[in-house]
Amino acid sequence: MRSVTYVIMRNLINTIHRADRAEEIVSLQQELALHVRTQVQQKQQLEEGFQKIAETHARISNGDLSVRVNLSEGHALWNVAGSLNNLLNRMQRMKSDADMLIVTRQAAYQVSSVLHQAVATGTMTNMHLPTTGTPLDPVIIELNNVARNATSHSQSRYGSTLG
């Protein structure tokens, strides 16, 4: 009887061990499935991020400096997108500054031509320069004031000698 009890107990213990292992296997399978799902989601997120960055690069290469990479803060490529967006902001400011420099250079040439012609013909008092929307505008305003003051000064001088 003792040997029968021993055999039964041993079988029960083995069955319990197998059940424990089966539970461990199920638990490990669940963890593995969760890990695989997480990996798939991360891969999809990366692919989406790479696609958005590639689209942004394509638009930049076609001259569109106003485009930005729009990724949420928790995105795996958020830091890359943020750095690219900062670079684009700087490039856009530099382009704007370069455009303003070109316009200012053209305005300076026009002001120089008008001044040269006014001095050469002695018509400085009749000169009026239009503002240009550039950093030269304060200089243009002062030149117009000088011309206006020269006109009023010469009129008052000639007016007193003629009368």
JOCOR-V254137 format. One record per residue. N is the residue number from 0. RES is the residue in one letter. SS is DSSP state (h for helix, s for strand, l for the rest). BURIAL is b if it has 16 or more other ideal C-beta (glycine too) atoms within 10 Angstrom, else e. D_CENTER is the distance of its C-alpha to the mean C-alpha in Angstrom with 1 decimal. Layout:
n->N res->RES ss->SS burial->BURIAL d_center->D_CENTER
n->N res->RES ss->SS burial->BURIAL d_center->D_CENTER
This chain:
n->0 res->M ss->l burial->e d_center->85.4
n->1 res->R ss->h burial->e d_center->83.5
n->2 res->S ss->h burial->e d_center->82.1
n->3 res->V ss->h burial->e d_center->81.1
n->4 res->T ss->h burial->e d_center->79.2
n->5 res->Y ss->h burial->e d_center->77.6
n->6 res->V ss->h burial->e d_center->76.5
n->7 res->I ss->h burial->e d_center->75.2
n->8 res->M ss->h burial->e d_center->73.3
n->9 res->R ss->h burial->e d_center->71.8
n->10 res->N ss->h burial->e d_center->70.7
n->11 res->L ss->h burial->e d_center->69.2
n->12 res->I ss->h burial->e d_center->67.3
n->13 res->N ss->h burial->e d_center->66.1
n->14 res->T ss->h burial->e d_center->65.0
n->15 res->I ss->h burial->e d_center->63.1
n->16 res->H ss->h burial->e d_center->61.4
n->17 res->R ss->h burial->e d_center->60.5
n->18 res->A ss->h burial->e d_center->59.1
n->19 res->D ss->h burial->e d_center->57.1
n->20 res->R ss->h burial->e d_center->55.7
n->21 res->A ss->h burial->e d_center->55.0
n->22 res->E ss->h burial->e d_center->53.0
n->23 res->E ss->h burial->e d_center->51.1
n->24 res->I ss->h burial->e d_center->50.4
n->25 res->V ss->h burial->e d_center->49.2
n->26 res->S ss->h burial->e d_center->47.0
n->27 res->L ss->h burial->e d_center->45.6
n->28 res->Q ss->h burial->e d_center->45.1
n->29 res->Q ss->h burial->e d_center->43.2
n->30 res->E ss->h burial->e d_center->40.9
n->31 res->L ss->h burial->e d_center->40.4
n->32 res->A ss->h burial->e d_center->39.5
n->33 res->L ss->h burial->e d_center->37.0
n->34 res->H ss->h burial->e d_center->35.5
n->35 res->V ss->h burial->e d_center->35.4
n->36 res->R ss->h burial->e d_center->33.7
n->37 res->T ss->h burial->e d_center->31.1
n->38 res->Q ss->h burial->e d_center->30.5
n->39 res->V ss->h burial->e d_center->30.2
n->40 res->Q ss->h burial->e d_center->27.7
n->41 res->Q ss->h burial->e d_center->25.5
n->42 res->K ss->h burial->e d_center->25.9
n->43 res->Q ss->h burial->e d_center->24.9
n->44 res->Q ss->h burial->b d_center->21.8
n->45 res->L ss->h burial->e d_center->20.8
n->46 res->E ss->h burial->e d_center->21.6
n->47 res->E ss->h burial->e d_center->19.5
n->48 res->G ss->h burial->b d_center->16.5
n->49 res->F ss->h burial->e d_center->17.2
n->50 res->Q ss->h burial->e d_center->17.7
n->51 res->K ss->h burial->b d_center->14.3
n->52 res->I ss->h burial->b d_center->12.7
n->53 res->A ss->h burial->e d_center->15.2
n->54 res->E ss->h burial->e d_center->14.6
n->55 res->T ss->h burial->b d_center->10.9
n->56 res->H ss->h burial->e d_center->12.2
n->57 res->A ss->h burial->e d_center->14.9
n->58 res->R ss->h burial->e d_center->13.0
n->59 res->I ss->h burial->b d_center->11.0
n->60 res->S ss->h burial->e d_center->14.5
n->61 res->N ss->l burial->e d_center->15.8
n->62 res->G ss->l burial->e d_center->13.7
n->63 res->D ss->l burial->e d_center->11.2
n->64 res->L ss->l burial->b d_center->7.9
n->65 res->S ss->l burial->e d_center->7.2
n->66 res->V ss->l burial->b d_center->7.4
n->67 res->R ss->l burial->b d_center->5.8
n->68 res->V ss->l burial->b d_center->8.3
n->69 res->N ss->l burial->e d_center->10.5
n->70 res->L ss->l burial->b d_center->12.9
n->71 res->S ss->l burial->e d_center->15.1
n->72 res->E ss->l burial->e d_center->15.6
n->73 res->G ss->l burial->e d_center->18.8
n->74 res->H ss->l burial->b d_center->17.7
n->75 res->A ss->l burial->e d_center->18.9
n->76 res->L ss->l burial->b d_center->15.6
n->77 res->W ss->h burial->e d_center->13.5
n->78 res->N ss->h burial->e d_center->13.1
n->79 res->V ss->h burial->e d_center->12.1
n->80 res->A ss->h burial->b d_center->9.5
n->81 res->G ss->h burial->e d_center->8.2
n->82 res->S ss->h burial->e d_center->8.5
n->83 res->L ss->h burial->b d_center->6.9
n->84 res->N ss->h burial->b d_center->3.6
n->85 res->N ss->h burial->e d_center->4.6
n->86 res->L ss->h burial->e d_center->5.9
n->87 res->L ss->h burial->b d_center->3.8
n->88 res->N ss->h burial->e d_center->3.4
n->89 res->R ss->h burial->e d_center->6.9
n->90 res->M ss->h burial->e d_center->7.9
n->91 res->Q ss->h burial->e d_center->7.4
n->92 res->R ss->h burial->e d_center->9.4
n->93 res->M ss->h burial->e d_center->11.7
n->94 res->K ss->h burial->e d_center->12.4
n->95 res->S ss->h burial->e d_center->13.2
n->96 res->D ss->h burial->e d_center->15.4
n->97 res->A ss->h burial->e d_center->17.0
n->98 res->D ss->h burial->e d_center->17.8
n->99 res->M ss->h burial->e d_center->19.3
n->100 res->L ss->h burial->e d_center->21.3
n->101 res->I ss->h burial->e d_center->22.8
n->102 res->V ss->h burial->e d_center->23.8
n->103 res->T ss->h burial->b d_center->25.2
n->104 res->R ss->h burial->e d_center->27.1
n->105 res->Q ss->h burial->e d_center->28.6
n->106 res->A ss->h burial->b d_center->29.5
n->107 res->A ss->h burial->b d_center->31.1
n->108 res->Y ss->h burial->e d_center->33.2
n->109 res->Q ss->h burial->e d_center->34.3
n->110 res->V ss->h burial->b d_center->35.3
n->111 res->S ss->h burial->e d_center->37.1
n->112 res->S ss->h burial->e d_center->39.0
n->113 res->V ss->h burial->b d_center->40.1
n->114 res->L ss->h burial->e d_center->41.2
n->115 res->H ss->h burial->e d_center->43.0
n->116 res->Q ss->h burial->e d_center->44.8
n->117 res->A ss->h burial->b d_center->45.7
n->118 res->V ss->h burial->e d_center->47.1
n->119 res->A ss->h burial->e d_center->49.0
n->120 res->T ss->h burial->e d_center->50.6
n->121 res->G ss->l burial->e d_center->51.2
n->122 res->T ss->l burial->e d_center->49.3
n->123 res->M ss->h burial->b d_center->47.0
n->124 res->T ss->h burial->b d_center->48.3
n->125 res->N ss->h burial->e d_center->47.3
n->126 res->M ss->l burial->b d_center->43.7
n->127 res->H ss->l burial->e d_center->40.8
n->128 res->L ss->l burial->b d_center->37.3
n->129 res->P ss->l burial->e d_center->34.6
n->130 res->T ss->l burial->e d_center->31.4
n->131 res->T ss->l burial->b d_center->28.4
n->132 res->G ss->l burial->e d_center->25.3
n->133 res->T ss->l burial->b d_center->24.5
n->134 res->P ss->l burial->e d_center->25.2
n->135 res->L ss->l burial->b d_center->28.7
n->136 res->D ss->h burial->e d_center->29.7
n->137 res->P ss->h burial->e d_center->31.4
n->138 res->V ss->h burial->e d_center->33.4
n->139 res->I ss->h burial->b d_center->34.3
n->140 res->I ss->h burial->e d_center->35.4
n->141 res->E ss->h burial->e d_center->37.6
n->142 res->L ss->h burial->b d_center->39.1
n->143 res->N ss->h burial->e d_center->39.9
n->144 res->N ss->h burial->e d_center->41.5
n->145 res->V ss->h burial->e d_center->43.5
n->146 res->A ss->h burial->b d_center->44.7
n->147 res->R ss->h burial->e d_center->45.6
n->148 res->N ss->h burial->e d_center->47.5
n->149 res->A ss->h burial->e d_center->49.2
n->150 res->T ss->h burial->e d_center->50.3
n->151 res->S ss->h burial->e d_center->51.7
n->152 res->H ss->h burial->e d_center->53.3
n->153 res->S ss->h burial->e d_center->55.1
n->154 res->Q ss->h burial->e d_center->56.2
n->155 res->S ss->h burial->e d_center->57.7
n->156 res->R ss->h burial->e d_center->59.4
n->157 res->Y ss->h burial->e d_center->60.8
n->158 res->G ss->h burial->e d_center->61.7
n->159 res->S ss->h burial->e d_center->63.9
n->160 res->T ss->h burial->e d_center->65.6
n->161 res->L ss->h burial->e d_center->66.5
n->162 res->G ss->l burial->e d_center->68.1
